[in-house]
Amino acid sequence: MGLLMVKLAAVGIEPVTFWLRDSLCQPQVIGPPQPIVSIVGDDVILPCHLEPATDAVAMTLEWTRPDLNPRFVHLWYDGRELVSYKHPSYMGRTSLFIDKLKHGDISLKLSKVKLSDEGKYRCFIPTLGRNCIVQLVVGAVSSPVVEITKDSSGVDLGCESKGWYPEPEVFWLDGEGNILSAGPTETVRGPDGLYTVSSRVTVEKTDTNRFTCRVQQQNINQTRETQIHVPDHFFTATQKKEQESQREQLKSQLEEVERQEEENNENERKLQSAIWIVQGMRKKPLLEVKKDLERRKAELDEQLQKKERALKIKEGEVTNVTEYKRKTENEKEQIKVKLKEKEKGKGDNSLTT
């Protein structure tokens, strides 16, 4: 290379220009423009290639995660993998496409993906001084389970889905695909880092009685849903309860209306009576009202006098009875005295004889 630079300098070509052109002619390490998404348990390919296509069989290739220690995920050196430098969590789970290395395909296959595999991966060829970064997004999904329950308010549907990552959203849809209004989603994250989500919704009878619980995670573009058909008899029983409850409510409302009407009628009667009294008093002159009151007073006084006279008569009768009783008692005492004297006289005669 030094001899070439001397020859180039001799003909007037700057060495710097040569090195720039030589650098531009080197293969580029090209990765994907978007993050790679994988599901827990699946196999995933982290794409990386040389452009223009260059045989990489004899090159040193480093797949690393800068946030780990040791950082090596897969180290290719001298036509073989150096396992001793590898991070323990990737043991037995990484591989290259050996038959494609000669065509510049240096992609990495990662098997049985784990949540902990999520992160940034660096594909680097030291001899070229080139690298690219591949972002791996790991998700976990599961199908939701739906159950039917009945309560006083109607037919209640419950949906639960376990083992999601990242945290998903839950939606309820009717038979036509319209989103239903449901309660807040309950979310629990387990010790394994996975999310369990659950949601409940109260539904009414429709033409199809079909409802869907949809769980989705937009970051990993994953959706799982379960559809359920609610038999008519669930709604029939609920409708009967609702009708009975409505009848009771209607009956109570009617009774309240009747009570209020009766109360209003009574108030109207009292008001009307007051109006009549006021109107009657307004129709009569004040003098006539005074005469009426005096006449009424005279009538009451006469009635009082009659009662007083009757009371005096009664008192006189009581006095007479009392006097008669006293006289009777005196006469009784006199008779007793006479009887005693008579008996005594008989006794004295007997002794004389």
TORDOPA-580601 format. One line per field, with one value per residue (C-alpha): residue number from 1; x, z, y. Coordinates in Angstrom, 1 decimal, decimal comma, always signed. Layout:
<pts>
nr	NUM | ...
x	X | ...
z	Z | ...
y	Y | ...
</pts>
This chain:
<pts>
nr	1 | 2 | 3 | 4 | 5 | 6 | 7 | 8 | 9 | 10 | 11 | 12 | 13 | 14 | 15 | 16 | 17 | 18 | 19 | 20 | 21 | 22 | 23 | 24 | 25 | 26 | 27 | 28 | 29 | 30 | 31 | 32 | 33 | 34 | 35 | 36 | 37 | 38 | 39 | 40 | 41 | 42 | 43 | 44 | 45 | 46 | 47 | 48 | 49 | 50 | 51 | 52 | 53 | 54 | 55 | 56 | 57 | 58 | 59 | 60 | 61 | 62 | 63 | 64 | 65 | 66 | 67 | 68 | 69 | 70 | 71 | 72 | 73 | 74 | 75 | 76 | 77 | 78 | 79 | 80 | 81 | 82 | 83 | 84 | 85 | 86 | 87 | 88 | 89 | 90 | 91 | 92 | 93 | 94 | 95 | 96 | 97 | 98 | 99 | 100 | 101 | 102 | 103 | 104 | 105 | 106 | 107 | 108 | 109 | 110 | 111 | 112 | 113 | 114 | 115 | 116 | 117 | 118 | 119 | 120 | 121 | 122 | 123 | 124 | 125 | 126 | 127 | 128 | 129 | 130 | 131 | 132 | 133 | 134 | 135 | 136 | 137 | 138 | 139 | 140 | 141 | 142 | 143 | 144 | 145 | 146 | 147 | 148 | 149 | 150 | 151 | 152 | 153 | 154 | 155 | 156 | 157 | 158 | 159 | 160 | 161 | 162 | 163 | 164 | 165 | 166 | 167 | 168 | 169 | 170 | 171 | 172 | 173 | 174 | 175 | 176 | 177 | 178 | 179 | 180 | 181 | 182 | 183 | 184 | 185 | 186 | 187 | 188 | 189 | 190 | 191 | 192 | 193 | 194 | 195 | 196 | 197 | 198 | 199 | 200 | 201 | 202 | 203 | 204 | 205 | 206 | 207 | 208 | 209 | 210 | 211 | 212 | 213 | 214 | 215 | 216 | 217 | 218 | 219 | 220 | 221 | 222 | 223 | 224 | 225 | 226 | 227 | 228 | 229 | 230 | 231 | 232 | 233 | 234 | 235 | 236 | 237 | 238 | 239 | 240 | 241 | 242 | 243 | 244 | 245 | 246 | 247 | 248 | 249 | 250 | 251 | 252 | 253 | 254 | 255 | 256 | 257 | 258 | 259 | 260 | 261 | 262 | 263 | 264 | 265 | 266 | 267 | 268 | 269 | 270 | 271 | 272 | 273 | 274 | 275 | 276 | 277 | 278 | 279 | 280 | 281 | 282 | 283 | 284 | 285 | 286 | 287 | 288 | 289 | 290 | 291 | 292 | 293 | 294 | 295 | 296 | 297 | 298 | 299 | 300 | 301 | 302 | 303 | 304 | 305 | 306 | 307 | 308 | 309 | 310 | 311 | 312 | 313 | 314 | 315 | 316 | 317 | 318 | 319 | 320 | 321 | 322 | 323 | 324 | 325 | 326 | 327 | 328 | 329 | 330 | 331 | 332 | 333 | 334 | 335 | 336 | 337 | 338 | 339 | 340 | 341 | 342 | 343 | 344 | 345 | 346 | 347 | 348 | 349 | 350 | 351 | 352 | 353
x	+0,0 | +2,9 | +4,5 | +1,1 | +0,9 | +4,4 | +3,5 | +0,3 | +2,1 | +4,6 | +1,8 | +0,2 | -2,7 | -3,1 | -3,0 | -6,0 | -8,2 | -7,2 | -8,0 | -11,5 | -12,3 | -10,9 | -13,2 | -16,2 | -15,6 | -15,7 | -18,8 | -21,4 | -23,1 | -26,8 | -29,6 | -33,4 | -34,9 | -37,6 | -37,5 | -37,9 | -40,9 | -41,0 | -43,3 | -42,1 | -41,3 | -40,9 | -37,7 | -36,7 | -34,1 | -32,2 | -31,4 | -28,0 | -26,0 | -23,0 | -23,6 | -22,3 | -22,5 | -19,2 | -18,0 | -17,9 | -17,0 | -13,4 | -14,3 | -14,7 | -18,3 | -19,5 | -23,2 | -23,3 | -25,7 | -23,9 | -26,0 | -24,9 | -21,7 | -20,3 | -21,7 | -21,3 | -24,4 | -22,7 | -19,0 | -17,8 | -14,0 | -11,8 | -14,8 | -16,3 | -18,2 | -16,3 | -18,7 | -16,5 | -17,1 | -20,9 | -23,4 | -24,9 | -28,6 | -27,9 | -26,3 | -27,7 | -30,1 | -28,1 | -26,8 | -25,7 | -26,7 | -23,4 | -24,4 | -25,3 | -22,2 | -20,4 | -23,2 | -22,8 | -25,8 | -24,6 | -28,1 | -28,5 | -31,2 | -32,4 | -34,4 | -37,0 | -37,2 | -37,5 | -38,7 | -35,2 | -34,0 | -35,6 | -33,1 | -30,5 | -28,2 | -25,0 | -23,8 | -20,1 | -17,2 | -13,9 | -11,9 | -14,3 | -14,9 | -18,6 | -21,6 | -25,4 | -27,9 | -31,0 | -33,8 | -35,6 | -39,1 | -40,4 | -44,0 | -46,2 | -49,8 | -52,6 | -56,2 | -58,8 | -61,3 | -64,9 | -67,6 | -71,3 | -72,9 | -76,3 | -77,1 | -80,0 | -78,8 | -78,7 | -76,3 | -72,7 | -69,8 | -66,3 | -63,1 | -59,6 | -56,3 | -53,1 | -49,4 | -49,2 | -46,2 | -46,2 | -49,4 | -52,3 | -55,7 | -59,1 | -62,2 | -65,7 | -67,6 | -71,1 | -72,2 | -71,8 | -68,3 | -69,3 | -67,3 | -69,3 | -69,0 | -67,4 | -65,9 | -62,2 | -59,7 | -58,0 | -54,3 | -52,0 | -48,3 | -46,9 | -43,4 | -42,5 | -43,1 | -46,2 | -49,5 | -52,9 | -55,9 | -59,6 | -62,7 | -66,5 | -69,4 | -73,2 | -75,0 | -78,6 | -80,3 | -79,5 | -80,4 | -77,4 | -76,5 | -72,9 | -70,2 | -66,4 | -63,6 | -60,6 | -57,1 | -54,5 | -51,0 | -50,2 | -46,4 | -46,1 | -49,0 | -50,7 | -54,4 | -56,3 | -60,1 | -62,7 | -66,4 | -69,3 | -73,0 | -75,4 | -78,5 | -81,9 | -82,9 | -80,3 | -82,0 | -85,5 | -84,8 | -83,2 | -86,1 | -88,6 | -86,6 | -86,4 | -90,1 | -91,0 | -88,6 | -90,2 | -93,7 | -92,7 | -91,2 | -94,2 | -96,6 | -94,5 | -94,5 | -98,3 | -98,9 | -96,7 | -98,6 | -102,0 | -100,7 | -99,5 | -102,9 | -104,8 | -102,5 | -103,0 | -106,8 | -106,8 | -104,8 | -107,1 | -110,1 | -108,5 | -107,6 | -111,1 | -112,7 | -110,4 | -111,3 | -115,0 | -114,6 | -112,7 | -115,1 | -118,1 | -116,6 | -116,0 | -119,6 | -121,1 | -120,7 | -118,7 | -121,8 | -123,6 | -120,6 | -120,6 | -124,3 | -123,9 | -121,1 | -123,3 | -126,2 | -124,0 | -122,7 | -126,2 | -127,1 | -124,1 | -124,8 | -128,4 | -127,2 | -124,7 | -127,5 | -129,7 | -126,9 | -126,2 | -129,9 | -130,0 | -126,9 | -128,5 | -131,5 | -129,3 | -127,4 | -130,8 | -131,9 | -128,5 | -129,1 | -132,6 | -131,3 | -128,6 | -131,1 | -133,5 | -130,6 | -129,7 | -133,2 | -133,5 | -130,3 | -131,6 | -134,9 | -133,0 | -131,0 | -134,1 | -135,7 | -132,7 | -132,7 | -136,4 | -135,9 | -133,1 | -135,3 | -138,1 | -135,9 | -134,5 | -138,0 | -138,9 | -135,8 | -136,7 | -140,2 | -138,9 | -136,7 | -139,5 | -141,8
z	+0,0 | +0,8 | -2,7 | -4,2 | -2,4 | -3,6 | -7,2 | -6,9 | -5,4 | -8,2 | -10,8 | -8,8 | -7,0 | -3,4 | -1,0 | +1,0 | -2,0 | -2,5 | +1,1 | +0,8 | -2,4 | -0,8 | +2,2 | +0,1 | -1,8 | +1,4 | +2,1 | +4,4 | +7,3 | +6,7 | +9,3 | +9,3 | +9,3 | +11,8 | +15,1 | +14,9 | +16,9 | +18,3 | +20,6 | +23,6 | +22,7 | +19,0 | +16,9 | +15,4 | +12,8 | +13,5 | +9,8 | +8,9 | +5,6 | +3,7 | +0,8 | -1,7 | -1,0 | +0,3 | +1,5 | +5,3 | +6,1 | +7,0 | +8,7 | +12,5 | +13,3 | +16,6 | +17,7 | +21,1 | +23,5 | +25,0 | +28,2 | +29,1 | +30,7 | +29,0 | +26,0 | +23,4 | +22,1 | +19,2 | +18,3 | +15,0 | +14,6 | +12,2 | +10,7 | +14,0 | +17,0 | +20,2 | +22,8 | +25,8 | +25,4 | +25,1 | +27,7 | +29,6 | +28,8 | +25,1 | +25,3 | +22,7 | +21,3 | +18,6 | +15,2 | +11,9 | +8,4 | +7,5 | +3,8 | +3,4 | +4,9 | +1,6 | +0,1 | +2,8 | +4,9 | +8,5 | +10,1 | +13,6 | +14,4 | +18,0 | +19,2 | +22,0 | +22,6 | +26,2 | +27,6 | +28,7 | +25,1 | +24,4 | +23,6 | +21,2 | +19,3 | +17,6 | +14,5 | +14,0 | +11,7 | +13,2 | +10,0 | +8,2 | +11,2 | +10,3 | +12,4 | +12,6 | +15,5 | +15,5 | +18,0 | +19,2 | +20,8 | +22,6 | +23,3 | +25,0 | +24,1 | +25,1 | +24,1 | +26,4 | +28,3 | +28,5 | +31,1 | +31,6 | +34,9 | +35,8 | +38,4 | +39,2 | +36,7 | +33,7 | +31,9 | +32,9 | +30,8 | +32,2 | +30,2 | +31,4 | +29,5 | +31,1 | +30,0 | +28,0 | +27,4 | +27,0 | +28,8 | +26,4 | +26,0 | +26,3 | +24,2 | +24,1 | +20,8 | +19,8 | +16,9 | +14,5 | +15,7 | +17,6 | +20,8 | +24,0 | +27,1 | +29,8 | +33,2 | +33,8 | +32,9 | +35,8 | +35,3 | +37,4 | +36,6 | +37,9 | +39,1 | +35,7 | +34,2 | +32,3 | +32,5 | +33,3 | +32,2 | +33,0 | +32,1 | +32,7 | +30,7 | +31,2 | +27,9 | +26,6 | +24,2 | +20,5 | +17,2 | +17,4 | +21,1 | +20,0 | +21,9 | +21,5 | +24,0 | +22,1 | +23,7 | +21,7 | +21,9 | +19,2 | +19,9 | +18,9 | +16,5 | +18,2 | +18,8 | +20,4 | +20,7 | +21,9 | +20,8 | +22,9 | +22,2 | +25,1 | +25,0 | +25,0 | +28,3 | +30,1 | +28,9 | +29,5 | +33,2 | +33,5 | +31,7 | +34,1 | +37,1 | +35,4 | +34,7 | +38,3 | +39,5 | +37,1 | +38,2 | +41,9 | +41,1 | +39,0 | +41,9 | +44,4 | +42,1 | +41,6 | +45,4 | +45,8 | +43,1 | +44,8 | +48,2 | +46,7 | +44,9 | +48,2 | +50,0 | +47,3 | +47,3 | +51,1 | +50,8 | +48,1 | +50,3 | +53,2 | +50,9 | +49,4 | +52,9 | +53,8 | +50,6 | +51,3 | +54,8 | +53,6 | +50,7 | +53,1 | +55,5 | +52,6 | +51,4 | +54,8 | +56,2 | +59,4 | +61,4 | +60,3 | +61,3 | +64,7 | +65,2 | +64,2 | +66,8 | +69,5 | +68,7 | +68,9 | +72,2 | +73,5 | +72,5 | +74,3 | +77,4 | +77,5 | +77,1 | +80,0 | +82,2 | +81,5 | +82,5 | +85,7 | +86,7 | +86,0 | +88,1 | +91,0 | +90,8 | +91,0 | +93,9 | +95,7 | +95,1 | +96,5 | +99,6 | +100,1 | +99,9 | +102,3 | +104,8 | +104,4 | +105,1 | +108,2 | +109,6 | +108,8 | +110,8 | +113,8 | +113,8 | +113,6 | +116,7 | +118,6 | +117,8 | +119,1 | +122,3 | +122,9 | +122,2 | +124,8 | +127,4 | +126,8 | +127,2 | +130,4 | +131,8 | +131,2 | +133,1 | +136,2 | +136,3 | +136,3 | +139,3 | +141,3 | +140,7
y	+0,0 | +2,4 | +1,7 | +2,5 | +5,8 | +6,7 | +6,0 | +7,9 | +10,9 | +10,7 | +11,2 | +14,0 | +12,2 | +13,1 | +10,0 | +11,4 | +11,3 | +7,6 | +6,7 | +8,4 | +6,5 | +3,3 | +3,8 | +4,4 | +1,1 | -0,9 | -3,0 | -1,3 | -3,1 | -2,7 | -3,3 | -3,0 | +0,5 | -0,5 | -2,5 | -6,2 | -7,6 | -11,1 | -13,0 | -14,9 | -18,5 | -17,8 | -17,8 | -14,5 | -13,3 | -10,1 | -9,1 | -7,7 | -7,9 | -6,5 | -4,2 | -4,8 | -8,5 | -9,7 | -13,1 | -12,9 | -16,5 | -15,6 | -12,3 | -11,7 | -11,0 | -9,7 | -9,7 | -7,9 | -6,2 | -3,2 | -3,4 | -6,9 | -8,2 | -10,1 | -8,3 | -11,0 | -12,7 | -14,5 | -14,2 | -15,6 | -15,9 | -17,8 | -19,7 | -20,9 | -19,6 | -18,8 | -19,9 | -19,1 | -15,4 | -15,7 | -14,4 | -17,4 | -16,4 | -16,9 | -20,3 | -22,7 | -20,1 | -18,2 | -19,2 | -17,7 | -18,9 | -20,5 | -21,1 | -17,4 | -15,9 | -16,1 | -13,9 | -11,2 | -12,3 | -12,0 | -12,1 | -13,7 | -16,2 | -16,1 | -19,1 | -19,4 | -15,7 | -14,5 | -11,2 | -10,4 | -10,6 | -7,2 | -4,5 | -3,1 | -5,5 | -4,5 | -6,2 | -5,4 | -6,4 | -5,2 | -5,5 | -3,2 | -0,9 | -1,1 | -1,8 | -1,4 | -1,5 | -3,8 | -3,0 | -6,1 | -5,6 | -8,7 | -9,2 | -11,9 | -12,6 | -15,0 | -15,5 | -14,0 | -16,1 | -14,9 | -15,9 | -15,1 | -14,2 | -12,8 | -10,2 | -7,8 | -5,3 | -7,6 | -10,0 | -9,4 | -10,6 | -11,0 | -11,2 | -12,1 | -12,6 | -13,6 | -13,4 | -10,2 | -7,9 | -5,0 | -4,0 | -4,4 | -2,7 | -4,4 | -3,6 | -5,0 | -5,1 | -6,0 | -8,2 | -5,4 | -4,4 | -1,4 | -0,7 | -1,1 | +1,1 | -1,1 | -0,6 | +0,3 | -2,4 | -4,1 | -4,7 | -6,9 | -7,5 | -10,8 | -11,6 | -12,8 | -9,4 | -10,4 | -8,6 | -10,0 | -7,8 | -8,2 | -6,3 | -6,5 | -5,2 | -5,4 | -6,2 | -6,1 | -8,4 | -7,8 | -9,5 | -11,8 | -11,8 | -12,1 | -10,1 | -10,0 | -9,3 | -8,0 | -7,6 | -5,8 | -4,4 | -1,8 | -1,7 | -5,3 | -5,3 | -8,2 | -8,8 | -11,7 | -11,9 | -14,3 | -14,2 | -15,4 | -16,0 | -15,3 | -17,6 | -15,9 | -17,4 | -15,3 | -12,2 | -13,6 | -14,2 | -10,8 | -9,1 | -10,6 | -9,3 | -5,9 | -5,9 | -6,8 | -4,1 | -1,6 | -2,6 | -2,1 | +1,2 | +2,3 | +1,2 | +3,2 | +6,2 | +6,0 | +5,8 | +8,8 | +10,7 | +9,8 | +10,9 | +14,2 | +14,7 | +14,0 | +16,4 | +19,0 | +18,5 | +19,0 | +22,1 | +23,4 | +22,7 | +24,6 | +27,5 | +27,6 | +27,7 | +30,5 | +32,3 | +31,9 | +33,2 | +36,2 | +36,8 | +36,4 | +38,9 | +41,3 | +41,1 | +42,0 | +45,5 | +45,8 | +46,8 | +43,7 | +41,6 | +43,3 | +42,6 | +39,0 | +38,6 | +40,3 | +38,1 | +35,1 | +36,3 | +36,8 | +33,3 | +31,9 | +34,0 | +32,7 | +29,1 | +29,8 | +31,2 | +28,2 | +25,9 | +27,9 | +27,7 | +24,0 | +23,7 | +25,6 | +23,3 | +20,3 | +21,8 | +22,4 | +18,9 | +17,7 | +19,9 | +18,5 | +15,0 | +15,7 | +17,3 | +14,4 | +12,0 | +13,9 | +13,9 | +10,2 | +9,6 | +11,6 | +9,7 | +6,4 | +7,4 | +8,4 | +5,1 | +3,3 | +5,3 | +4,5 | +0,8 | +0,7 | +2,5 | +0,2 | -2,9 | -1,4 | -0,9 | -4,5 | -5,6 | -3,6 | -5,0 | -8,5 | -7,9 | -6,3 | -9,3
</pts>
